[in-house]
């Protein structure tokens, strides 16, 4: 397991390869154009999932320090106020 988080520039580059930007993805998600950029600097589960889903991966692959404890066990992190969250995540079928 890789324990080092992706560098913010690598996240931005990966989004560019998908044909989008952080600002555009933020707007697509119903957020202000600069809101999603916050996830590049600090933990925010909702934003992490928005970016990870666009990159077709689990956010733990991008930010392992935010999703694994000191013993290497995955911690549960999900956005608040998202009633259909468990259904959404189960559809993704990510296997970490």
N, CA, C and O of each residue as an XYZ file, in Angstrom:
384
protein
N       0.841     -1.189      0.000
C       0.000      0.000      0.000
C       0.882      1.247      0.000
O       1.814      1.362      0.796
N       0.583      2.150     -0.878
C       1.289      3.425     -0.932
C       0.748      4.321      0.174
O      -0.462      4.521      0.272
N       1.622      4.855      0.997
C       1.174      5.684      2.118
C       1.340      7.172      1.854
O       0.985      7.991      2.702
N       1.864      7.527      0.714
C       2.081      8.936      0.414
C       0.944      9.474     -0.453
O       0.594      8.889     -1.478
N       0.378     10.597     -0.021
C      -0.691     11.237     -0.788
C      -0.143     11.762     -2.109
O       1.036     12.097     -2.221
N      -1.013     11.825     -3.097
C      -0.632     12.429     -4.364
C      -0.323     13.903     -4.141
O      -0.928     14.550     -3.285
N       0.596     14.415     -4.894
C       0.884     15.843     -4.864
C      -0.292     16.564     -5.529
O      -0.841     16.056     -6.507
N      -0.691     17.736     -5.020
C      -1.803     18.470     -5.639
C      -1.634     18.693     -7.146
O      -2.613     18.650     -7.891
N      -0.412     18.929     -7.593
C      -0.184     19.131     -9.032
C      -0.489     17.858     -9.822
O      -0.939     17.930    -10.965
N      -0.246     16.693     -9.214
C      -0.555     15.430     -9.881
C      -2.065     15.228     -9.996
O      -2.547     14.682    -10.989
N      -2.801     15.662     -8.992
C      -4.264     15.572     -9.029
C      -4.803     16.473    -10.134
O      -5.654     16.063    -10.924
N      -4.303     17.694    -10.180
C      -4.722     18.645    -11.216
C      -4.395     18.083    -12.603
O      -5.216     18.167    -13.517
N      -3.205     17.516    -12.759
C      -2.805     16.949    -14.052
C      -3.691     15.763    -14.436
O      -4.059     15.615    -15.602
N      -4.032     14.927    -13.467
C      -4.900     13.780    -13.749
C      -6.277     14.249    -14.203
O      -6.871     13.653    -15.101
N      -6.784     15.304    -13.594
C      -8.072     15.858    -14.017
C      -7.975     16.428    -15.432
O      -8.897     16.275    -16.233
N      -6.855     17.086    -15.736
C      -6.648     17.620    -17.093
C      -6.646     16.488    -18.120
O      -7.183     16.639    -19.217
N      -6.042     15.358    -17.759
C      -6.026     14.207    -18.664
C      -7.435     13.668    -18.901
O      -7.703     13.051    -19.932
N      -8.327     13.902    -17.951
C      -9.727     13.489    -18.090
C     -10.546     14.550    -18.825
O     -11.745     14.379    -19.048
N      -9.887     15.642    -19.195
C     -10.561     16.688    -19.958
C     -11.321     17.699    -19.121
O     -12.258     18.336    -19.604
N     -10.918     17.848    -17.866
C     -11.598     18.819    -17.009
C     -10.592     19.532    -16.119
O      -9.402     19.218    -16.127
N     -11.085     20.489    -15.359
C     -10.267     21.220    -14.395
C     -10.934     21.120    -13.032
O     -12.087     20.701    -12.926
N     -10.213     21.503    -12.004
C     -10.784     21.514    -10.656
C     -11.977     22.466    -10.622
O     -13.013     22.140    -10.042
N     -11.839     23.627    -11.232
C     -12.925     24.614    -11.234
C     -14.148     24.102    -11.990
O     -15.276     24.263    -11.525
N     -13.933     23.492    -13.139
C     -15.055     22.971    -13.930
C     -15.767     21.840    -13.194
O     -16.996     21.779    -13.185
N     -15.003     20.952    -12.582
C     -15.591     19.855    -11.821
C     -16.368     20.390    -10.621
O     -17.424     19.866    -10.266
N     -15.838     21.426    -10.012
C     -16.524     22.068     -8.895
C     -17.885     22.604     -9.341
O     -18.894     22.382     -8.672
N     -17.908     23.301    -10.459
C     -19.174     23.844    -10.978
C     -20.139     22.729    -11.370
O     -21.337     22.826    -11.103
N     -19.627     21.671    -12.003
C     -20.466     20.522    -12.380
C     -21.135     19.901    -11.160
O     -22.237     19.360    -11.247
N     -20.454     19.987    -10.028
C     -20.947     19.383     -8.791
C     -21.851     20.317     -8.005
O     -22.272     19.995     -6.894
N     -22.150     21.477     -8.585
C     -23.044     22.426     -7.933
C     -22.370     23.292     -6.892
O     -23.033     23.866     -6.027
N     -21.063     23.388     -6.973
C     -20.292     24.183     -6.017
C     -19.744     25.426     -6.708
O     -19.745     25.521     -7.936
N     -19.283     26.362     -5.915
C     -18.587     27.522     -6.457
C     -17.317     27.029     -7.152
O     -16.762     26.001     -6.766
N     -16.867     27.735     -8.143
C     -15.721     27.270     -8.936
C     -14.448     27.064     -8.120
O     -13.596     26.266     -8.512
N     -14.299     27.753     -7.011
C     -13.076     27.608     -6.215
C     -13.228     26.657     -5.027
O     -12.239     26.350     -4.361
N     -14.428     26.191     -4.753
C     -14.671     25.375     -3.558
C     -13.919     24.055     -3.571
O     -13.317     23.681     -2.564
N     -13.941     23.356     -4.671
C     -13.326     22.035     -4.737
C     -11.808     22.087     -4.571
O     -11.196     21.089     -4.189
N     -11.205     23.216     -4.847
C      -9.755     23.356     -4.673
C      -9.346     23.193     -3.212
O      -8.187     22.887     -2.929
N     -10.273     23.391     -2.285
C      -9.960     23.225     -0.861
C      -9.471     21.822     -0.536
O      -8.645     21.644      0.359
N      -9.973     20.829     -1.253
C      -9.603     19.452     -0.961
C      -8.124     19.183     -1.262
O      -7.556     18.218     -0.752
N      -7.511     20.015     -2.072
C      -6.091     19.841     -2.370
C      -5.215     20.208     -1.177
O      -4.058     19.794     -1.103
N      -5.763     20.981     -0.246
C      -4.987     21.448      0.906
C      -5.421     20.844      2.233
O      -4.616     20.714      3.155
N      -6.706     20.472      2.331
C      -7.191     19.931      3.603
C      -8.264     18.876      3.349
O      -8.892     18.833      2.292
N      -8.445     18.036      4.350
C      -9.395     16.932      4.237
C     -10.830     17.440      4.124
O     -11.264     18.309      4.881
N     -11.549     16.876      3.163
C     -12.962     17.172      2.967
C     -13.548     15.986      2.196
O     -13.442     15.934      0.970
N     -14.169     15.031      2.909
C     -14.632     13.799      2.269
C     -15.482     14.000      1.017
O     -15.265     13.309      0.021
N     -16.428     14.911      1.038
C     -17.279     15.110     -0.136
C     -16.438     15.494     -1.352
O     -16.614     14.931     -2.433
N     -15.536     16.439     -1.181
C     -14.682     16.867     -2.285
C     -13.739     15.772     -2.751
O     -13.476     15.637     -3.946
N     -13.231     14.990     -1.805
C     -12.332     13.889     -2.146
C     -13.049     12.881     -3.036
O     -12.486     12.391     -4.015
N     -14.295     12.578     -2.686
C     -15.064     11.620     -3.486
C     -15.414     12.185     -4.857
O     -15.415     11.446     -5.841
N     -15.706     13.457     -4.939
C     -16.022     14.064     -6.239
C     -14.832     13.905     -7.189
O     -14.994     13.496     -8.338
N     -13.651     14.230     -6.700
C     -12.447     14.115     -7.527
C     -12.142     12.654     -7.839
O     -11.869     12.304     -8.987
N     -12.187     11.809     -6.826
C     -11.851     10.397     -7.026
C     -12.790      9.727     -8.022
O     -12.347      8.943     -8.860
N     -14.076     10.028     -7.938
C     -15.031      9.431     -8.878
C     -14.717      9.859    -10.311
O     -14.830      9.051    -11.233
N     -14.330     11.105    -10.506
C     -13.980     11.565    -11.857
C     -12.750     10.823    -12.368
O     -12.614     10.583    -13.568
N     -11.851     10.461    -11.446
C     -10.629      9.752    -11.825
C     -10.804      8.234    -11.782
O      -9.842      7.487    -11.955
N     -12.048      7.784    -11.549
C     -12.376      6.352    -11.511
C     -11.551      5.575    -10.497
O     -11.012      4.510    -10.799
N     -11.462      6.122     -9.296
C     -10.751      5.429     -8.228
C     -11.359      5.796     -6.882
O     -12.214      6.676     -6.790
N     -10.911      5.118     -5.859
C     -11.337      5.400     -4.491
C     -10.452      6.526     -3.960
O      -9.264      6.566     -4.280
N     -10.999      7.442     -3.158
C     -10.168      8.536     -2.644
C      -8.986      8.071     -1.803
O      -8.001      8.799     -1.673
N      -9.064      6.876     -1.231
C      -7.941      6.357     -0.443
C      -6.712      6.119     -1.310
O      -5.592      6.088     -0.799
N      -6.905      5.952     -2.597
C      -5.769      5.776     -3.496
C      -5.056      7.104     -3.753
O      -3.868      7.123     -4.076
N      -5.776      8.198     -3.612
C      -5.204      9.527     -3.823
C      -4.676     10.100     -2.511
O      -3.604     10.704     -2.471
N      -5.445      9.902     -1.434
C      -5.105     10.448     -0.113
C      -5.059      9.346      0.943
O      -5.902      9.331      1.841
N      -4.101      8.424      0.861
C      -4.064      7.340      1.849
C      -3.932      7.838      3.286
O      -4.446      7.196      4.203
N      -3.269      8.947      3.499
C      -3.109      9.451      4.870
C      -4.440      9.846      5.493
O      -4.559      9.915      6.716
N      -5.434     10.105      4.664
C      -6.746     10.512      5.157
C      -7.682      9.326      5.362
O      -8.727      9.467      5.997
N      -7.320      8.161      4.833
C      -8.226      7.014      4.852
C      -7.700      5.795      5.592
O      -8.441      4.831      5.783
N      -6.449      5.811      6.011
C      -5.894      4.675      6.735
C      -5.329      5.141      8.068
O      -4.726      6.211      8.157
N      -5.532      4.319      9.122
C      -4.999      4.678     10.431
C      -3.537      4.234     10.531
O      -2.959      3.744      9.562
N      -2.962      4.411     11.694
C      -1.536      4.104     11.897
C      -1.219      2.623     11.694
O      -0.077      2.271     11.397
N      -2.215      1.756     11.850
C      -2.007      0.315     11.682
C      -2.304     -0.155     10.260
O      -2.242     -1.349      9.968
N      -2.624      0.780      9.389
C      -2.907      0.430      8.010
C      -4.333     -0.018      7.760
O      -4.647     -0.533      6.687
N      -5.201      0.177      8.749
C      -6.614     -0.183      8.578
C      -7.372      0.995      7.993
O      -7.151      2.148      8.363
N      -8.266      0.681      7.076
C      -9.053      1.733      6.445
C     -10.062      2.295      7.442
O     -10.730      1.551      8.160
N     -10.157      3.617      7.470
C     -11.124      4.276      8.341
C     -12.329      4.698      7.516
O     -12.213      4.969      6.321
N     -13.482      4.750      8.161
C     -14.693      5.160      7.448
C     -14.757      6.673      7.406
O     -14.740      7.339      8.441
N     -14.830      7.197      6.221
C     -14.962      8.644      6.032
C     -15.996      8.866      4.959
O     -15.848      8.398      3.830
N     -17.031      9.573      5.307
C     -18.045      9.892      4.311
C     -18.588     11.285      4.583
O     -18.546     11.767      5.715
N     -19.089     11.918      3.558
C     -19.618     13.274      3.718
C     -20.853     13.299      4.606
O     -21.626     12.342      4.645
N     -21.024     14.390      5.306
C     -22.235     14.596      6.090
C     -23.365     15.028      5.170
O     -23.138     15.530      4.069
N     -24.576     14.825      5.639
C     -25.778     15.289      4.941
C     -25.906     14.740      3.523
O     -26.335     15.446      2.610
N     -25.532     13.487      3.350
C     -25.691     12.832      2.056
C     -26.440     11.523      2.292
O     -25.806     10.483      2.475
N     -27.782     11.549      2.293
C     -28.562     10.375      2.664
C     -28.357      9.156      1.772
O     -28.454      8.027      2.254
N     -28.080      9.350      0.502
C     -27.912      8.214     -0.401
C     -26.454      7.791     -0.542
O     -26.096      7.106     -1.499
N     -25.618      8.192      0.398
C     -24.181      7.964      0.297
C     -23.816      6.487      0.215
O     -23.061      6.088     -0.671
N     -24.347      5.661      1.137
C     -23.982      4.242      1.153
C     -24.357      3.560     -0.159
O     -23.609      2.717     -0.656
N     -25.493      3.914     -0.712
C     -25.915      3.352     -1.994
C     -24.963      3.791     -3.108
O     -24.587      2.983     -3.957
N     -24.582      5.040     -3.106
C     -23.682      5.580     -4.119
C     -22.339      4.865     -4.089
O     -21.823      4.465     -5.133
N     -21.770      4.704     -2.900
C     -20.460      4.072     -2.767
C     -20.536      2.598     -3.145
O     -19.628      2.083     -3.797
N     -21.603      1.913     -2.747
C     -21.705      0.489     -3.060
C     -21.805      0.248     -4.568
O     -21.390     -0.808     -5.046
N     -22.338      1.190     -5.314
C     -22.437      1.055     -6.771
C     -21.069      1.144     -7.441
O     -20.853      0.570     -8.508
N     -20.152      1.866     -6.809
C     -18.836      2.048     -7.408
C     -18.035      0.756     -7.442
O     -17.300      0.505     -8.397
N     -18.172     -0.066     -6.408
C     -17.463     -1.333     -6.360
C     -15.961     -1.193     -6.245
O     -15.228     -2.058     -6.725
N     -15.482     -0.131     -5.622
C     -14.040      0.046     -5.460
C     -13.508     -1.002     -4.508
O     -14.115     -1.272     -3.472
N     -12.398     -1.583     -4.847
C     -11.790     -2.611     -4.025
C     -10.389     -2.164     -3.668
O      -9.487     -2.191     -4.506
N     -10.208     -1.757     -2.440
C      -8.908     -1.243     -1.997
C      -8.121     -2.366     -1.361
O      -6.992     -2.154     -0.916
